[in-house]
């Protein structure tokens, strides 16, 4: 009988090589040289996640058998009694992904092999086109088309757009102001213009980022229906999930939802009732590879495809985890890709590469990615009060970001 390999240490590495603060968990085992990496990135509250790992999860998992991934995940989730929140879920994800990385290394296999093997050789991705006006957006789209991207998300002026007509009341506080109704008008015009300029072959996506009231979001989904979006993302906030019934009844615009989800009761009804077409949770926010594997299998039974969240505040380790899920899942849809700079590739050897719009694995055992801790230490995270999430309506009222 082989000797049990146990968790000997849990390190939390926090670094900021670009705009987002990244949280990486490194589990060191009793087998010399064997360790695993996991993503625990919650960039807006990284201190809380680091504390949860170091003060709560680390003492809890020390000495445990690295092979017992499912048990460790289940017990980590319930040991704190209060569960299914973004801080604890991200902390648990860091441990969970690192254990999957270790299991793959021990087996001499990539993680996608442990999940059941490939359904495809690479994951199709989408890139983010933006611009100050609809003409710049078209230029941005053409830039990505020249790189052979077939799926392109189109935004104009960032989330909520750049307003041209906000008149604030006297004494209105500072904030990230936007005009919801103006946003609807300008974004519909932009999407119509882009579609007319580039034709029907390129798949277009758009992210509302939950910034509209439900009735306006329903109208927007109907208004963009003629332009054949690949999907409309986060049309509603999680608190307004019930409105998907009304949206689905009124239009055939494909819907993607989930990056803020923490709890199974947020995603299960949408899948079971066939109210969305793509499930796109932030894998670390939902707790790691273990729950993401289960959600993908559950969604497959209802013909709902995956589109895991993949911005710059998903760490490179998280992107690697996304890719292994993408290669395996029979119901894979698309993968968001943020296009990291060269520094990030130097800091995270093995970070998946994208060629002609496809993301490819490197086939190394485990997640196939590593971290240069010395280089990461040269880019410590910076504390800041987040500005873009201080969103406000024209009269200064706080709005969801």
SULPESUL-V38131 format. One record per backbone hydrogen bond with DSSP energy under -0.5 kcal/mol. NH is the residue of the N-H (numbers start at 1). CO is the residue of the C=O. E is the energy in kcal/mol with one decimal. If there is no record, write none. Layout:
nh=NH co=CO e=E
nh=NH co=CO e=E
This chain:
nh=7 co=64 e=-1.9
nh=8 co=6 e=-0.6
nh=8 co=28 e=-2.9
nh=9 co=28 e=-1.8
nh=11 co=26 e=-3.0
nh=13 co=11 e=-0.6
nh=13 co=24 e=-3.3
nh=14 co=12 e=-0.6
nh=15 co=22 e=-1.9
nh=16 co=379 e=-2.8
nh=18 co=20 e=-0.6
nh=22 co=15 e=-3.3
nh=22 co=20 e=-0.5
nh=24 co=13 e=-3.1
nh=24 co=22 e=-0.5
nh=25 co=38 e=-2.8
nh=26 co=11 e=-2.6
nh=27 co=25 e=-0.5
nh=27 co=36 e=-2.4
nh=28 co=9 e=-2.5
nh=28 co=26 e=-0.6
nh=29 co=34 e=-2.1
nh=30 co=6 e=-1.8
nh=32 co=30 e=-0.6
nh=34 co=31 e=-2.3
nh=35 co=33 e=-0.6
nh=36 co=27 e=-1.9
nh=38 co=25 e=-2.1
nh=40 co=23 e=-2.8
nh=45 co=42 e=-1.7
nh=46 co=43 e=-0.7
nh=49 co=45 e=-1.6
nh=50 co=46 e=-2.6
nh=51 co=47 e=-2.3
nh=52 co=48 e=-2.2
nh=53 co=49 e=-2.3
nh=54 co=50 e=-2.7
nh=55 co=51 e=-2.8
nh=56 co=52 e=-1.2
nh=57 co=52 e=-2.4
nh=58 co=53 e=-3.2
nh=60 co=56 e=-1.2
nh=61 co=57 e=-2.4
nh=62 co=58 e=-1.6
nh=63 co=7 e=-3.0
nh=64 co=61 e=-2.2
nh=66 co=5 e=-2.4
nh=68 co=65 e=-1.4
nh=69 co=67 e=-1.6
nh=72 co=68 e=-2.5
nh=73 co=69 e=-2.6
nh=74 co=70 e=-2.7
nh=75 co=71 e=-2.9
nh=76 co=72 e=-2.4
nh=77 co=73 e=-2.1
nh=78 co=74 e=-1.6
nh=79 co=75 e=-2.1
nh=80 co=76 e=-0.6
nh=81 co=78 e=-1.6
nh=82 co=80 e=-2.7
nh=89 co=85 e=-2.6
nh=90 co=86 e=-1.8
nh=91 co=87 e=-2.0
nh=92 co=88 e=-2.8
nh=93 co=89 e=-2.4
nh=94 co=90 e=-1.9
nh=95 co=91 e=-1.3
nh=96 co=92 e=-2.9
nh=97 co=93 e=-3.2
nh=98 co=94 e=-1.5
nh=99 co=95 e=-2.1
nh=100 co=96 e=-2.0
nh=101 co=97 e=-2.3
nh=102 co=98 e=-2.3
nh=103 co=99 e=-2.7
nh=104 co=100 e=-2.3
nh=105 co=101 e=-2.0
nh=106 co=102 e=-2.7
nh=107 co=103 e=-2.0
nh=108 co=104 e=-1.1
nh=109 co=104 e=-2.5
nh=111 co=366 e=-2.0
nh=113 co=110 e=-1.2
nh=114 co=110 e=-1.0
nh=115 co=111 e=-1.7
nh=116 co=112 e=-0.8
nh=117 co=112 e=-2.8
nh=119 co=327 e=-3.5
nh=120 co=327 e=-0.9
nh=123 co=359 e=-2.4
nh=124 co=122 e=-0.5
nh=125 co=357 e=-2.2
nh=126 co=335 e=-1.8
nh=127 co=151 e=-1.4
nh=129 co=127 e=-0.6
nh=129 co=153 e=-3.4
nh=137 co=133 e=-1.9
nh=138 co=134 e=-1.7
nh=139 co=135 e=-1.9
nh=140 co=136 e=-2.4
nh=141 co=137 e=-2.7
nh=142 co=138 e=-2.6
nh=143 co=139 e=-1.8
nh=144 co=140 e=-1.7
nh=145 co=141 e=-2.4
nh=146 co=142 e=-2.1
nh=147 co=143 e=-0.5
nh=147 co=144 e=-0.8
nh=148 co=145 e=-1.9
nh=149 co=144 e=-2.2
nh=151 co=125 e=-0.5
nh=152 co=203 e=-2.7
nh=153 co=127 e=-3.1
nh=154 co=205 e=-3.1
nh=155 co=129 e=-2.0
nh=155 co=153 e=-0.5
nh=157 co=131 e=-1.5
nh=161 co=158 e=-1.9
nh=163 co=161 e=-0.6
nh=168 co=166 e=-0.6
nh=172 co=169 e=-1.9
nh=176 co=390 e=-2.9
nh=177 co=175 e=-1.3
nh=178 co=392 e=-1.8
nh=180 co=178 e=-0.6
nh=183 co=179 e=-2.9
nh=184 co=180 e=-2.0
nh=185 co=181 e=-1.9
nh=186 co=182 e=-2.8
nh=187 co=183 e=-2.8
nh=188 co=184 e=-2.0
nh=189 co=185 e=-1.9
nh=190 co=186 e=-2.3
nh=191 co=187 e=-2.8
nh=192 co=188 e=-2.3
nh=193 co=189 e=-2.2
nh=194 co=190 e=-2.8
nh=195 co=191 e=-2.5
nh=196 co=192 e=-2.0
nh=197 co=193 e=-2.1
nh=198 co=194 e=-2.5
nh=199 co=195 e=-1.8
nh=203 co=150 e=-2.6
nh=205 co=152 e=-1.8
nh=206 co=231 e=-1.5
nh=208 co=206 e=-0.6
nh=208 co=233 e=-2.1
nh=209 co=233 e=-0.7
nh=210 co=234 e=-2.9
nh=211 co=208 e=-1.1
nh=216 co=213 e=-0.6
nh=217 co=213 e=-2.4
nh=218 co=214 e=-2.3
nh=219 co=215 e=-2.0
nh=220 co=216 e=-2.5
nh=221 co=217 e=-2.6
nh=222 co=218 e=-1.8
nh=223 co=219 e=-2.5
nh=224 co=220 e=-2.1
nh=225 co=222 e=-0.8
nh=227 co=224 e=-1.8
nh=228 co=225 e=-1.6
nh=230 co=204 e=-3.6
nh=231 co=204 e=-0.7
nh=232 co=254 e=-2.6
nh=233 co=206 e=-3.3
nh=233 co=231 e=-0.5
nh=234 co=256 e=-2.0
nh=240 co=237 e=-2.3
nh=241 co=238 e=-1.4
nh=243 co=240 e=-2.1
nh=244 co=241 e=-2.0
nh=245 co=242 e=-1.3
nh=246 co=243 e=-0.5
nh=247 co=243 e=-2.1
nh=248 co=244 e=-2.8
nh=249 co=245 e=-1.5
nh=250 co=246 e=-0.8
nh=250 co=247 e=-0.9
nh=251 co=247 e=-1.3
nh=256 co=232 e=-2.5
nh=257 co=278 e=-1.8
nh=261 co=258 e=-2.0
nh=266 co=263 e=-2.4
nh=267 co=263 e=-0.9
nh=268 co=264 e=-3.0
nh=271 co=267 e=-2.0
nh=272 co=268 e=-3.0
nh=273 co=269 e=-2.5
nh=274 co=271 e=-1.5
nh=275 co=270 e=-2.4
nh=276 co=270 e=-0.9
nh=277 co=255 e=-2.9
nh=278 co=255 e=-1.9
nh=279 co=305 e=-2.9
nh=280 co=257 e=-2.3
nh=280 co=278 e=-0.5
nh=283 co=281 e=-0.8
nh=285 co=282 e=-0.6
nh=286 co=282 e=-1.6
nh=287 co=283 e=-0.5
nh=287 co=284 e=-0.7
nh=288 co=283 e=-2.7
nh=292 co=288 e=-1.6
nh=293 co=289 e=-2.9
nh=294 co=290 e=-1.3
nh=295 co=291 e=-2.5
nh=296 co=292 e=-2.6
nh=297 co=293 e=-1.9
nh=298 co=294 e=-2.3
nh=299 co=295 e=-3.2
nh=300 co=296 e=-2.0
nh=301 co=297 e=-1.0
nh=301 co=298 e=-0.7
nh=302 co=299 e=-1.5
nh=303 co=300 e=-1.3
nh=304 co=299 e=-2.3
nh=305 co=277 e=-2.6
nh=306 co=331 e=-1.9
nh=307 co=279 e=-2.2
nh=309 co=281 e=-2.1
nh=314 co=311 e=-1.5
nh=315 co=313 e=-0.6
nh=319 co=315 e=-2.3
nh=320 co=316 e=-2.1
nh=321 co=317 e=-2.1
nh=322 co=318 e=-2.6
nh=323 co=319 e=-2.3
nh=324 co=320 e=-1.9
nh=325 co=321 e=-1.9
nh=326 co=322 e=-2.6
nh=327 co=323 e=-2.7
nh=328 co=324 e=-1.4
nh=329 co=325 e=-2.7
nh=332 co=329 e=-1.4
nh=333 co=306 e=-1.6
nh=334 co=306 e=-1.6
nh=335 co=124 e=-1.6
nh=336 co=308 e=-1.0
nh=337 co=126 e=-1.8
nh=345 co=341 e=-1.5
nh=346 co=342 e=-2.2
nh=347 co=343 e=-2.2
nh=348 co=344 e=-2.1
nh=351 co=348 e=-1.9
nh=353 co=360 e=-0.9
nh=355 co=358 e=-2.6
nh=358 co=355 e=-2.1
nh=359 co=123 e=-3.0
nh=360 co=353 e=-2.6
nh=360 co=358 e=-0.5
nh=366 co=109 e=-2.8
nh=368 co=365 e=-1.1
nh=370 co=349 e=-2.6
nh=372 co=347 e=-3.0
nh=373 co=371 e=-1.1
nh=376 co=372 e=-2.6
nh=377 co=373 e=-2.0
nh=378 co=374 e=-0.6
nh=378 co=375 e=-1.0
nh=379 co=376 e=-1.6
nh=386 co=384 e=-0.7
nh=390 co=387 e=-2.0
nh=391 co=389 e=-1.2
nh=392 co=176 e=-1.7
nh=393 co=397 e=-2.6
nh=396 co=393 e=-2.7
nh=399 co=391 e=-2.2
